[in-house]
């Protein structure tokens, strides 16, 4: 996966800064034919986010 040179990202659920050089839970969502990848600091945040 490429992040266009970015070394950090933010958790889509809580906004926590995460280091993308390490593995983190992600979730892909397709809207109008465009796929976006969301990153999360933990499984808990991903579950919380997808549960909404
Ligand atoms: Zn989080």
mmCIF file of the protein (N, C-alpha, C, O) and its ligand, coordinates in Angstrom:
data_MODEL
# 
_entry.id   MODEL 
# 
loop_
_entity.id 
_entity.type 
_entity.pdbx_number_of_molecules 
1 polymer     1 
2 non-polymer 1 
# 
_entity_poly.entity_id                      1 
_entity_poly.type                           'polypeptide(L)' 
_entity_poly.nstd_linkage                   no 
_entity_poly.nstd_monomer                   no 
_entity_poly.pdbx_seq_one_letter_code       
;(UNK)(UNK)(UNK)(UNK)(UNK)(UNK)(UNK)(UNK)(UNK)(UNK)(UNK)(UNK)(UNK)(UNK)(UNK)(UNK)
(UNK)(UNK)(UNK)(UNK)(UNK)(UNK)(UNK)(UNK)(UNK)(UNK)(UNK)(UNK)(UNK)(UNK)(UNK)(UNK)
(UNK)(UNK)(UNK)(UNK)(UNK)(UNK)(UNK)(UNK)(UNK)(UNK)(UNK)(UNK)(UNK)(UNK)(UNK)(UNK)
(UNK)(UNK)(UNK)(UNK)
;
_entity_poly.pdbx_seq_one_letter_code_can   XXXXXXXXXXXXXXXXXXXXXXXXXXXXXXXXXXXXXXXXXXXXXXXXXXXX 
_entity_poly.pdbx_strand_id                 A 
# 
loop_
_entity_poly_seq.entity_id 
_entity_poly_seq.num 
_entity_poly_seq.mon_id 
_entity_poly_seq.hetero 
1 1  UNK n 
1 2  UNK n 
1 3  UNK n 
1 4  UNK n 
1 5  UNK n 
1 6  UNK n 
1 7  UNK n 
1 8  UNK n 
1 9  UNK n 
1 10 UNK n 
1 11 UNK n 
1 12 UNK n 
1 13 UNK n 
1 14 UNK n 
1 15 UNK n 
1 16 UNK n 
1 17 UNK n 
1 18 UNK n 
1 19 UNK n 
1 20 UNK n 
1 21 UNK n 
1 22 UNK n 
1 23 UNK n 
1 24 UNK n 
1 25 UNK n 
1 26 UNK n 
1 27 UNK n 
1 28 UNK n 
1 29 UNK n 
1 30 UNK n 
1 31 UNK n 
1 32 UNK n 
1 33 UNK n 
1 34 UNK n 
1 35 UNK n 
1 36 UNK n 
1 37 UNK n 
1 38 UNK n 
1 39 UNK n 
1 40 UNK n 
1 41 UNK n 
1 42 UNK n 
1 43 UNK n 
1 44 UNK n 
1 45 UNK n 
1 46 UNK n 
1 47 UNK n 
1 48 UNK n 
1 49 UNK n 
1 50 UNK n 
1 51 UNK n 
1 52 UNK n 
# 
loop_
_struct_asym.id 
_struct_asym.entity_id 
A 1 
B 2 
# 
loop_
_chem_comp.id 
_chem_comp.type 
_chem_comp.mon_nstd_flag 
UNK 'L-peptide linking' . 
ZN  non-polymer         . 
# 
_pdbx_entity_nonpoly.entity_id   2 
_pdbx_entity_nonpoly.name        ? 
_pdbx_entity_nonpoly.comp_id     ZN 
# 
_pdbx_nonpoly_scheme.asym_id         B 
_pdbx_nonpoly_scheme.entity_id       2 
_pdbx_nonpoly_scheme.mon_id          ZN 
_pdbx_nonpoly_scheme.ndb_seq_num     1 
_pdbx_nonpoly_scheme.pdb_seq_num     101 
_pdbx_nonpoly_scheme.auth_seq_num    101 
_pdbx_nonpoly_scheme.pdb_mon_id      ZN 
_pdbx_nonpoly_scheme.auth_mon_id     ZN 
_pdbx_nonpoly_scheme.pdb_strand_id   A 
_pdbx_nonpoly_scheme.pdb_ins_code    . 
# 
loop_
_atom_site.group_PDB 
_atom_site.id 
_atom_site.type_symbol 
_atom_site.label_atom_id 
_atom_site.label_alt_id 
_atom_site.label_comp_id 
_atom_site.label_asym_id 
_atom_site.label_entity_id 
_atom_site.label_seq_id 
_atom_site.pdbx_PDB_ins_code 
_atom_site.Cartn_x 
_atom_site.Cartn_y 
_atom_site.Cartn_z 
_atom_site.occupancy 
_atom_site.B_iso_or_equiv 
_atom_site.pdbx_formal_charge 
_atom_site.auth_seq_id 
_atom_site.auth_comp_id 
_atom_site.auth_asym_id 
_atom_site.auth_atom_id 
_atom_site.pdbx_PDB_model_num 
ATOM   1   N  N  . UNK A 1 1  ? 0.838   -1.192 0.000  1.00 0.00 ? 1   UNK A N  1 
ATOM   2   C  CA . UNK A 1 1  ? 0.000   0.000  0.000  1.00 0.00 ? 1   UNK A CA 1 
ATOM   3   C  C  . UNK A 1 1  ? 0.879   1.250  0.000  1.00 0.00 ? 1   UNK A C  1 
ATOM   4   O  O  . UNK A 1 1  ? 1.911   1.288  0.670  1.00 0.00 ? 1   UNK A O  1 
ATOM   5   N  N  . UNK A 1 2  ? 0.477   2.248  -0.735 1.00 0.00 ? 2   UNK A N  1 
ATOM   6   C  CA . UNK A 1 2  ? 1.278   3.473  -0.825 1.00 0.00 ? 2   UNK A CA 1 
ATOM   7   C  C  . UNK A 1 2  ? 0.554   4.638  -0.163 1.00 0.00 ? 2   UNK A C  1 
ATOM   8   O  O  . UNK A 1 2  ? -0.658  4.800  -0.305 1.00 0.00 ? 2   UNK A O  1 
ATOM   9   N  N  . UNK A 1 3  ? 1.300   5.421  0.541  1.00 0.00 ? 3   UNK A N  1 
ATOM   10  C  CA . UNK A 1 3  ? 0.730   6.585  1.218  1.00 0.00 ? 3   UNK A CA 1 
ATOM   11  C  C  . UNK A 1 3  ? 1.315   7.883  0.685  1.00 0.00 ? 3   UNK A C  1 
ATOM   12  O  O  . UNK A 1 3  ? 1.256   8.921  1.345  1.00 0.00 ? 3   UNK A O  1 
ATOM   13  N  N  . UNK A 1 4  ? 1.882   7.814  -0.517 1.00 0.00 ? 4   UNK A N  1 
ATOM   14  C  CA . UNK A 1 4  ? 2.460   9.002  -1.144 1.00 0.00 ? 4   UNK A CA 1 
ATOM   15  C  C  . UNK A 1 4  ? 3.485   9.684  -0.247 1.00 0.00 ? 4   UNK A C  1 
ATOM   16  O  O  . UNK A 1 4  ? 3.497   10.907 -0.107 1.00 0.00 ? 4   UNK A O  1 
ATOM   17  N  N  . UNK A 1 5  ? 4.334   8.876  0.351  1.00 0.00 ? 5   UNK A N  1 
ATOM   18  C  CA . UNK A 1 5  ? 5.426   9.427  1.135  1.00 0.00 ? 5   UNK A CA 1 
ATOM   19  C  C  . UNK A 1 5  ? 5.081   9.773  2.565  1.00 0.00 ? 5   UNK A C  1 
ATOM   20  O  O  . UNK A 1 5  ? 5.963   10.109 3.355  1.00 0.00 ? 5   UNK A O  1 
ATOM   21  N  N  . UNK A 1 6  ? 3.800   9.693  2.908  1.00 0.00 ? 6   UNK A N  1 
ATOM   22  C  CA . UNK A 1 6  ? 3.423   10.026 4.280  1.00 0.00 ? 6   UNK A CA 1 
ATOM   23  C  C  . UNK A 1 6  ? 3.848   8.927  5.231  1.00 0.00 ? 6   UNK A C  1 
ATOM   24  O  O  . UNK A 1 6  ? 3.691   7.741  4.938  1.00 0.00 ? 6   UNK A O  1 
ATOM   25  N  N  . UNK A 1 7  ? 4.379   9.319  6.353  1.00 0.00 ? 7   UNK A N  1 
ATOM   26  C  CA . UNK A 1 7  ? 4.830   8.351  7.341  1.00 0.00 ? 7   UNK A CA 1 
ATOM   27  C  C  . UNK A 1 7  ? 3.808   8.159  8.453  1.00 0.00 ? 7   UNK A C  1 
ATOM   28  O  O  . UNK A 1 7  ? 3.878   7.187  9.205  1.00 0.00 ? 7   UNK A O  1 
ATOM   29  N  N  . UNK A 1 8  ? 2.885   9.059  8.553  1.00 0.00 ? 8   UNK A N  1 
ATOM   30  C  CA . UNK A 1 8  ? 1.868   8.935  9.593  1.00 0.00 ? 8   UNK A CA 1 
ATOM   31  C  C  . UNK A 1 8  ? 0.476   9.089  8.995  1.00 0.00 ? 8   UNK A C  1 
ATOM   32  O  O  . UNK A 1 8  ? 0.299   9.650  7.913  1.00 0.00 ? 8   UNK A O  1 
ATOM   33  N  N  . UNK A 1 9  ? -0.478  8.590  9.709  1.00 0.00 ? 9   UNK A N  1 
ATOM   34  C  CA . UNK A 1 9  ? -1.875  8.762  9.329  1.00 0.00 ? 9   UNK A CA 1 
ATOM   35  C  C  . UNK A 1 9  ? -2.662  8.927  10.626 1.00 0.00 ? 9   UNK A C  1 
ATOM   36  O  O  . UNK A 1 9  ? -2.105  8.863  11.722 1.00 0.00 ? 9   UNK A O  1 
ATOM   37  N  N  . UNK A 1 10 ? -3.936  9.134  10.481 1.00 0.00 ? 10  UNK A N  1 
ATOM   38  C  CA . UNK A 1 10 ? -4.767  9.289  11.662 1.00 0.00 ? 10  UNK A CA 1 
ATOM   39  C  C  . UNK A 1 10 ? -5.813  8.196  11.717 1.00 0.00 ? 10  UNK A C  1 
ATOM   40  O  O  . UNK A 1 10 ? -6.355  7.780  10.693 1.00 0.00 ? 10  UNK A O  1 
ATOM   41  N  N  . UNK A 1 11 ? -6.081  7.747  12.901 1.00 0.00 ? 11  UNK A N  1 
ATOM   42  C  CA . UNK A 1 11 ? -7.142  6.773  13.107 1.00 0.00 ? 11  UNK A CA 1 
ATOM   43  C  C  . UNK A 1 11 ? -8.461  7.396  12.660 1.00 0.00 ? 11  UNK A C  1 
ATOM   44  O  O  . UNK A 1 11 ? -8.806  8.503  13.072 1.00 0.00 ? 11  UNK A O  1 
ATOM   45  N  N  . UNK A 1 12 ? -9.190  6.677  11.817 1.00 0.00 ? 12  UNK A N  1 
ATOM   46  C  CA . UNK A 1 12 ? -10.444 7.216  11.286 1.00 0.00 ? 12  UNK A CA 1 
ATOM   47  C  C  . UNK A 1 12 ? -11.529 7.281  12.362 1.00 0.00 ? 12  UNK A C  1 
ATOM   48  O  O  . UNK A 1 12 ? -12.548 7.949  12.188 1.00 0.00 ? 12  UNK A O  1 
ATOM   49  N  N  . UNK A 1 13 ? -11.301 6.583  13.467 1.00 0.00 ? 13  UNK A N  1 
ATOM   50  C  CA . UNK A 1 13 ? -12.307 6.548  14.526 1.00 0.00 ? 13  UNK A CA 1 
ATOM   51  C  C  . UNK A 1 13 ? -12.043 7.585  15.604 1.00 0.00 ? 13  UNK A C  1 
ATOM   52  O  O  . UNK A 1 13 ? -12.914 8.403  15.900 1.00 0.00 ? 13  UNK A O  1 
ATOM   53  N  N  . UNK A 1 14 ? -10.856 7.565  16.195 1.00 0.00 ? 14  UNK A N  1 
ATOM   54  C  CA . UNK A 1 14 ? -10.587 8.448  17.331 1.00 0.00 ? 14  UNK A CA 1 
ATOM   55  C  C  . UNK A 1 14 ? -9.640  9.594  16.987 1.00 0.00 ? 14  UNK A C  1 
ATOM   56  O  O  . UNK A 1 14 ? -9.478  10.513 17.789 1.00 0.00 ? 14  UNK A O  1 
ATOM   57  N  N  . UNK A 1 15 ? -9.010  9.559  15.808 1.00 0.00 ? 15  UNK A N  1 
ATOM   58  C  CA . UNK A 1 15 ? -8.135  10.653 15.406 1.00 0.00 ? 15  UNK A CA 1 
ATOM   59  C  C  . UNK A 1 15 ? -6.709  10.527 15.902 1.00 0.00 ? 15  UNK A C  1 
ATOM   60  O  O  . UNK A 1 15 ? -5.882  11.402 15.642 1.00 0.00 ? 15  UNK A O  1 
ATOM   61  N  N  . UNK A 1 16 ? -6.416  9.473  16.599 1.00 0.00 ? 16  UNK A N  1 
ATOM   62  C  CA . UNK A 1 16 ? -5.072  9.233  17.104 1.00 0.00 ? 16  UNK A CA 1 
ATOM   63  C  C  . UNK A 1 16 ? -4.084  9.119  15.945 1.00 0.00 ? 16  UNK A C  1 
ATOM   64  O  O  . UNK A 1 16 ? -4.390  8.518  14.915 1.00 0.00 ? 16  UNK A O  1 
ATOM   65  N  N  . UNK A 1 17 ? -2.896  9.701  16.121 1.00 0.00 ? 17  UNK A N  1 
ATOM   66  C  CA . UNK A 1 17 ? -1.860  9.577  15.093 1.00 0.00 ? 17  UNK A CA 1 
ATOM   67  C  C  . UNK A 1 17 ? -1.299  8.163  15.118 1.00 0.00 ? 17  UNK A C  1 
ATOM   68  O  O  . UNK A 1 17 ? -0.959  7.637  16.178 1.00 0.00 ? 17  UNK A O  1 
ATOM   69  N  N  . UNK A 1 18 ? -1.204  7.553  13.941 1.00 0.00 ? 18  UNK A N  1 
ATOM   70  C  CA . UNK A 1 18 ? -0.664  6.197  13.853 1.00 0.00 ? 18  UNK A CA 1 
ATOM   71  C  C  . UNK A 1 18 ? 0.500   6.163  12.879 1.00 0.00 ? 18  UNK A C  1 
ATOM   72  O  O  . UNK A 1 18 ? 0.538   6.919  11.908 1.00 0.00 ? 18  UNK A O  1 
ATOM   73  N  N  . UNK A 1 19 ? 1.442   5.283  13.149 1.00 0.00 ? 19  UNK A N  1 
ATOM   74  C  CA . UNK A 1 19 ? 2.626   5.120  12.310 1.00 0.00 ? 19  UNK A CA 1 
ATOM   75  C  C  . UNK A 1 19 ? 2.323   4.060  11.259 1.00 0.00 ? 19  UNK A C  1 
ATOM   76  O  O  . UNK A 1 19 ? 2.159   2.885  11.588 1.00 0.00 ? 19  UNK A O  1 
ATOM   77  N  N  . UNK A 1 20 ? 2.247   4.469  10.003 1.00 0.00 ? 20  UNK A N  1 
ATOM   78  C  CA . UNK A 1 20 ? 1.830   3.535  8.955  1.00 0.00 ? 20  UNK A CA 1 
ATOM   79  C  C  . UNK A 1 20 ? 2.942   2.572  8.555  1.00 0.00 ? 20  UNK A C  1 
ATOM   80  O  O  . UNK A 1 20 ? 2.725   1.673  7.743  1.00 0.00 ? 20  UNK A O  1 
ATOM   81  N  N  . UNK A 1 21 ? 4.140   2.758  9.127  1.00 0.00 ? 21  UNK A N  1 
ATOM   82  C  CA . UNK A 1 21 ? 5.207   1.798  8.840  1.00 0.00 ? 21  UNK A CA 1 
ATOM   83  C  C  . UNK A 1 21 ? 4.977   0.500  9.605  1.00 0.00 ? 21  UNK A C  1 
ATOM   84  O  O  . UNK A 1 21 ? 5.608   -0.520 9.327  1.00 0.00 ? 21  UNK A O  1 
ATOM   85  N  N  . UNK A 1 22 ? 4.067   0.554  10.572 1.00 0.00 ? 22  UNK A N  1 
ATOM   86  C  CA . UNK A 1 22 ? 3.672   -0.643 11.296 1.00 0.00 ? 22  UNK A CA 1 
ATOM   87  C  C  . UNK A 1 22 ? 2.264   -1.039 10.866 1.00 0.00 ? 22  UNK A C  1 
ATOM   88  O  O  . UNK A 1 22 ? 1.497   -0.222 10.357 1.00 0.00 ? 22  UNK A O  1 
ATOM   89  N  N  . UNK A 1 23 ? 1.946   -2.309 11.084 1.00 0.00 ? 23  UNK A N  1 
ATOM   90  C  CA . UNK A 1 23 ? 0.626   -2.786 10.678 1.00 0.00 ? 23  UNK A CA 1 
ATOM   91  C  C  . UNK A 1 23 ? -0.463  -2.226 11.592 1.00 0.00 ? 23  UNK A C  1 
ATOM   92  O  O  . UNK A 1 23 ? -0.330  -2.186 12.816 1.00 0.00 ? 23  UNK A O  1 
ATOM   93  N  N  . UNK A 1 24 ? -1.526  -1.804 10.955 1.00 0.00 ? 24  UNK A N  1 
ATOM   94  C  CA . UNK A 1 24 ? -2.703  -1.365 11.694 1.00 0.00 ? 24  UNK A CA 1 
ATOM   95  C  C  . UNK A 1 24 ? -3.937  -1.880 10.989 1.00 0.00 ? 24  UNK A C  1 
ATOM   96  O  O  . UNK A 1 24 ? -3.913  -2.126 9.783  1.00 0.00 ? 24  UNK A O  1 
ATOM   97  N  N  . UNK A 1 25 ? -5.009  -2.044 11.731 1.00 0.00 ? 25  UNK A N  1 
ATOM   98  C  CA . UNK A 1 25 ? -6.256  -2.468 11.089 1.00 0.00 ? 25  UNK A CA 1 
ATOM   99  C  C  . UNK A 1 25 ? -6.708  -1.432 10.065 1.00 0.00 ? 25  UNK A C  1 
ATOM   100 O  O  . UNK A 1 25 ? -6.599  -0.229 10.302 1.00 0.00 ? 25  UNK A O  1 
ATOM   101 N  N  . UNK A 1 26 ? -7.210  -1.898 8.941  1.00 0.00 ? 26  UNK A N  1 
ATOM   102 C  CA . UNK A 1 26 ? -7.724  -0.983 7.925  1.00 0.00 ? 26  UNK A CA 1 
ATOM   103 C  C  . UNK A 1 26 ? -9.091  -1.457 7.466  1.00 0.00 ? 26  UNK A C  1 
ATOM   104 O  O  . UNK A 1 26 ? -9.490  -2.600 7.689  1.00 0.00 ? 26  UNK A O  1 
ATOM   105 N  N  . UNK A 1 27 ? -9.784  -0.551 6.827  1.00 0.00 ? 27  UNK A N  1 
ATOM   106 C  CA . UNK A 1 27 ? -11.099 -0.883 6.294  1.00 0.00 ? 27  UNK A CA 1 
ATOM   107 C  C  . UNK A 1 27 ? -11.256 -0.143 4.973  1.00 0.00 ? 27  UNK A C  1 
ATOM   108 O  O  . UNK A 1 27 ? -11.045 1.068  4.899  1.00 0.00 ? 27  UNK A O  1 
ATOM   109 N  N  . UNK A 1 28 ? -11.625 -0.877 3.941  1.00 0.00 ? 28  UNK A N  1 
ATOM   110 C  CA . UNK A 1 28 ? -11.853 -0.252 2.641  1.00 0.00 ? 28  UNK A CA 1 
ATOM   111 C  C  . UNK A 1 28 ? -13.337 0.002  2.457  1.00 0.00 ? 28  UNK A C  1 
ATOM   112 O  O  . UNK A 1 28 ? -14.173 -0.849 2.763  1.00 0.00 ? 28  UNK A O  1 
ATOM   113 N  N  . UNK A 1 29 ? -13.646 1.172  1.957  1.00 0.00 ? 29  UNK A N  1 
ATOM   114 C  CA . UNK A 1 29 ? -15.051 1.492  1.706  1.00 0.00 ? 29  UNK A CA 1 
ATOM   115 C  C  . UNK A 1 29 ? -15.155 2.087  0.299  1.00 0.00 ? 29  UNK A C  1 
ATOM   116 O  O  . UNK A 1 29 ? -14.403 2.994  -0.058 1.00 0.00 ? 29  UNK A O  1 
ATOM   117 N  N  . UNK A 1 30 ? -16.075 1.578  -0.477 1.00 0.00 ? 30  UNK A N  1 
ATOM   118 C  CA . UNK A 1 30 ? -16.243 2.060  -1.844 1.00 0.00 ? 30  UNK A CA 1 
ATOM   119 C  C  . UNK A 1 30 ? -17.475 2.953  -1.935 1.00 0.00 ? 30  UNK A C  1 
ATOM   120 O  O  . UNK A 1 30 ? -18.588 2.546  -1.601 1.00 0.00 ? 30  UNK A O  1 
ATOM   121 N  N  . UNK A 1 31 ? -17.245 4.184  -2.396 1.00 0.00 ? 31  UNK A N  1 
ATOM   122 C  CA . UNK A 1 31 ? -18.331 5.134  -2.571 1.00 0.00 ? 31  UNK A CA 1 
ATOM   123 C  C  . UNK A 1 31 ? -18.276 5.689  -3.989 1.00 0.00 ? 31  UNK A C  1 
ATOM   124 O  O  . UNK A 1 31 ? -17.256 6.247  -4.393 1.00 0.00 ? 31  UNK A O  1 
ATOM   125 N  N  . UNK A 1 32 ? -19.347 5.545  -4.741 1.00 0.00 ? 32  UNK A N  1 
ATOM   126 C  CA . UNK A 1 32 ? -19.400 6.033  -6.119 1.00 0.00 ? 32  UNK A CA 1 
ATOM   127 C  C  . UNK A 1 32 ? -18.213 5.545  -6.943 1.00 0.00 ? 32  UNK A C  1 
ATOM   128 O  O  . UNK A 1 32 ? -17.644 6.301  -7.731 1.00 0.00 ? 32  UNK A O  1 
ATOM   129 N  N  . UNK A 1 33 ? -17.843 4.285  -6.759 1.00 0.00 ? 33  UNK A N  1 
ATOM   130 C  CA . UNK A 1 33 ? -16.773 3.700  -7.558 1.00 0.00 ? 33  UNK A CA 1 
ATOM   131 C  C  . UNK A 1 33 ? -15.380 4.026  -7.086 1.00 0.00 ? 33  UNK A C  1 
ATOM   132 O  O  . UNK A 1 33 ? -14.405 3.526  -7.647 1.00 0.00 ? 33  UNK A O  1 
ATOM   133 N  N  . UNK A 1 34 ? -15.262 4.867  -6.052 1.00 0.00 ? 34  UNK A N  1 
ATOM   134 C  CA . UNK A 1 34 ? -13.940 5.202  -5.525 1.00 0.00 ? 34  UNK A CA 1 
ATOM   135 C  C  . UNK A 1 34 ? -13.719 4.476  -4.212 1.00 0.00 ? 34  UNK A C  1 
ATOM   136 O  O  . UNK A 1 34 ? -14.554 4.518  -3.308 1.00 0.00 ? 34  UNK A O  1 
ATOM   137 N  N  . UNK A 1 35 ? -12.582 3.812  -4.128 1.00 0.00 ? 35  UNK A N  1 
ATOM   138 C  CA . UNK A 1 35 ? -12.270 3.063  -2.917 1.00 0.00 ? 35  UNK A CA 1 
ATOM   139 C  C  . UNK A 1 35 ? -11.354 3.882  -2.022 1.00 0.00 ? 35  UNK A C  1 
ATOM   140 O  O  . UNK A 1 35 ? -10.296 4.343  -2.450 1.00 0.00 ? 35  UNK A O  1 
ATOM   141 N  N  . UNK A 1 36 ? -11.767 4.055  -0.789 1.00 0.00 ? 36  UNK A N  1 
ATOM   142 C  CA . UNK A 1 36 ? -10.947 4.751  0.187  1.00 0.00 ? 36  UNK A CA 1 
ATOM   143 C  C  . UNK A 1 36 ? -10.522 3.762  1.260  1.00 0.00 ? 36  UNK A C  1 
ATOM   144 O  O  . UNK A 1 36 ? -11.295 2.897  1.673  1.00 0.00 ? 36  UNK A O  1 
ATOM   145 N  N  . UNK A 1 37 ? -9.280  3.905  1.702  1.00 0.00 ? 37  UNK A N  1 
ATOM   146 C  CA . UNK A 1 37 ? -8.760  3.045  2.755  1.00 0.00 ? 37  UNK A CA 1 
ATOM   147 C  C  . UNK A 1 37 ? -8.707  3.842  4.055  1.00 0.00 ? 37  UNK A C  1 
ATOM   148 O  O  . UNK A 1 37 ? -8.084  4.901  4.119  1.00 0.00 ? 37  UNK A O  1 
ATOM   149 N  N  . UNK A 1 38 ? -9.354  3.333  5.070  1.00 0.00 ? 38  UNK A N  1 
ATOM   150 C  CA . UNK A 1 38 ? -9.322  3.966  6.382  1.00 0.00 ? 38  UNK A CA 1 
ATOM   151 C  C  . UNK A 1 38 ? -8.414  3.162  7.297  1.00 0.00 ? 38  UNK A C  1 
ATOM   152 O  O  . UNK A 1 38 ? -8.446  1.932  7.293  1.00 0.00 ? 38  UNK A O  1 
ATOM   153 N  N  . UNK A 1 39 ? -7.609  3.858  8.076  1.00 0.00 ? 39  UNK A N  1 
ATOM   154 C  CA . UNK A 1 39 ? -6.697  3.197  9.014  1.00 0.00 ? 39  UNK A CA 1 
ATOM   155 C  C  . UNK A 1 39 ? -7.168  3.433  10.438 1.00 0.00 ? 39  UNK A C  1 
ATOM   156 O  O  . UNK A 1 39 ? -7.777  4.457  10.745 1.00 0.00 ? 39  UNK A O  1 
ATOM   157 N  N  . UNK A 1 40 ? -6.881  2.486  11.288 1.00 0.00 ? 40  UNK A N  1 
ATOM   158 C  CA . UNK A 1 40 ? -7.303  2.584  12.688 1.00 0.00 ? 40  UNK A CA 1 
ATOM   159 C  C  . UNK A 1 40 ? -6.145  2.225  13.600 1.00 0.00 ? 40  UNK A C  1 
ATOM   160 O  O  . UNK A 1 40 ? -5.282  1.426  13.238 1.00 0.00 ? 40  UNK A O  1 
ATOM   161 N  N  . UNK A 1 41 ? -6.132  2.825  14.797 1.00 0.00 ? 41  UNK A N  1 
ATOM   162 C  CA . UNK A 1 41 ? -5.047  2.565  15.738 1.00 0.00 ? 41  UNK A CA 1 
ATOM   163 C  C  . UNK A 1 41 ? -5.201  1.196  16.382 1.00 0.00 ? 41  UNK A C  1 
ATOM   164 O  O  . UNK A 1 41 ? -4.226  0.639  16.885 1.00 0.00 ? 41  UNK A O  1 
ATOM   165 N  N  . UNK A 1 42 ? -6.404  0.648  16.375 1.00 0.00 ? 42  UNK A N  1 
ATOM   166 C  CA . UNK A 1 42 ? -6.630  -0.645 17.021 1.00 0.00 ? 42  UNK A CA 1 
ATOM   167 C  C  . UNK A 1 42 ? -7.867  -1.324 16.433 1.00 0.00 ? 42  UNK A C  1 
ATOM   168 O  O  . UNK A 1 42 ? -8.697  -0.693 15.779 1.00 0.00 ? 42  UNK A O  1 
ATOM   169 N  N  . UNK A 1 43 ? -7.962  -2.628 16.688 1.00 0.00 ? 43  UNK A N  1 
ATOM   170 C  CA . UNK A 1 43 ? -9.144  -3.366 16.250 1.00 0.00 ? 43  UNK A CA 1 
ATOM   171 C  C  . UNK A 1 43 ? -10.395 -2.796 16.887 1.00 0.00 ? 43  UNK A C  1 
ATOM   172 O  O  . UNK A 1 43 ? -11.465 -2.756 16.279 1.00 0.00 ? 43  UNK A O  1 
ATOM   173 N  N  . UNK A 1 44 ? -10.236 -2.355 18.130 1.00 0.00 ? 44  UNK A N  1 
ATOM   174 C  CA . UNK A 1 44 ? -11.373 -1.815 18.858 1.00 0.00 ? 44  UNK A CA 1 
ATOM   175 C  C  . UNK A 1 44 ? -11.938 -0.589 18.141 1.00 0.00 ? 44  UNK A C  1 
ATOM   176 O  O  . UNK A 1 44 ? -13.152 -0.443 18.003 1.00 0.00 ? 44  UNK A O  1 
ATOM   177 N  N  . UNK A 1 45 ? -11.049 0.282  17.691 1.00 0.00 ? 45  UNK A N  1 
ATOM   178 C  CA . UNK A 1 45 ? -11.499 1.480  16.973 1.00 0.00 ? 45  UNK A CA 1 
ATOM   179 C  C  . UNK A 1 45 ? -12.166 1.112  15.652 1.00 0.00 ? 45  UNK A C  1 
ATOM   180 O  O  . UNK A 1 45 ? -13.158 1.719  15.249 1.00 0.00 ? 45  UNK A O  1 
ATOM   181 N  N  . UNK A 1 46 ? -11.598 0.098  14.984 1.00 0.00 ? 46  UNK A N  1 
ATOM   182 C  CA . UNK A 1 46 ? -12.201 -0.304 13.713 1.00 0.00 ? 46  UNK A CA 1 
ATOM   183 C  C  . UNK A 1 46 ? -13.605 -0.867 13.941 1.00 0.00 ? 46  UNK A C  1 
ATOM   184 O  O  . UNK A 1 46 ? -14.542 -0.549 13.209 1.00 0.00 ? 46  UNK A O  1 
ATOM   185 N  N  . UNK A 1 47 ? -13.728 -1.696 14.955 1.00 0.00 ? 47  UNK A N  1 
ATOM   186 C  CA . UNK A 1 47 ? -15.043 -2.276 15.248 1.00 0.00 ? 47  UNK A CA 1 
ATOM   187 C  C  . UNK A 1 47 ? -16.044 -1.184 15.617 1.00 0.00 ? 47  UNK A C  1 
ATOM   188 O  O  . UNK A 1 47 ? -17.208 -1.223 15.217 1.00 0.00 ? 47  UNK A O  1 
ATOM   189 N  N  . UNK A 1 48 ? -15.565 -0.214 16.388 1.00 0.00 ? 48  UNK A N  1 
ATOM   190 C  CA . UNK A 1 48 ? -16.426 0.890  16.799 1.00 0.00 ? 48  UNK A CA 1 
ATOM   191 C  C  . UNK A 1 48 ? -16.894 1.682  15.582 1.00 0.00 ? 48  UNK A C  1 
ATOM   192 O  O  . UNK A 1 48 ? -18.063 2.052  15.467 1.00 0.00 ? 48  UNK A O  1 
ATOM   193 N  N  . UNK A 1 49 ? -15.947 1.929  14.678 1.00 0.00 ? 49  UNK A N  1 
ATOM   194 C  CA . UNK A 1 49 ? -16.239 2.731  13.483 1.00 0.00 ? 49  UNK A CA 1 
ATOM   195 C  C  . UNK A 1 49 ? -17.181 2.007  12.548 1.00 0.00 ? 49  UNK A C  1 
ATOM   196 O  O  . UNK A 1 49 ? -18.115 2.609  12.020 1.00 0.00 ? 49  UNK A O  1 
ATOM   197 N  N  . UNK A 1 50 ? -16.946 0.708  12.334 1.00 0.00 ? 50  UNK A N  1 
ATOM   198 C  CA . UNK A 1 50 ? -17.790 -0.048 11.407 1.00 0.00 ? 50  UNK A CA 1 
ATOM   199 C  C  . UNK A 1 50 ? -19.153 -0.346 12.017 1.00 0.00 ? 50  UNK A C  1 
ATOM   200 O  O  . UNK A 1 50 ? -20.120 -0.620 11.305 1.00 0.00 ? 50  UNK A O  1 
ATOM   201 N  N  . UNK A 1 51 ? -19.217 -0.287 13.338 1.00 0.00 ? 51  UNK A N  1 
ATOM   202 C  CA . UNK A 1 51 ? -20.470 -0.597 14.012 1.00 0.00 ? 51  UNK A CA 1 
ATOM   203 C  C  . UNK A 1 51 ? -21.479 0.527  13.971 1.00 0.00 ? 51  UNK A C  1 
ATOM   204 O  O  . UNK A 1 51 ? -22.640 0.342  14.334 1.00 0.00 ? 51  UNK A O  1 
ATOM   205 N  N  . UNK A 1 52 ? -21.039 1.696  13.528 1.00 0.00 ? 52  UNK A N  1 
ATOM   206 C  CA . UNK A 1 52 ? -21.949 2.834  13.485 1.00 0.00 ? 52  UNK A CA 1 
ATOM   207 C  C  . UNK A 1 52 ? -22.929 2.748  12.328 1.00 0.00 ? 52  UNK A C  1 
ATOM   208 O  O  . UNK A 1 52 ? -23.763 3.637  12.158 1.00 0.00 ? 52  UNK A O  1 
HETATM 209 ZN ZN . ZN  B 2 .  ? -8.359  4.928  17.241 1.00 0.00 ? 101 ZN  A ZN 1 
# 
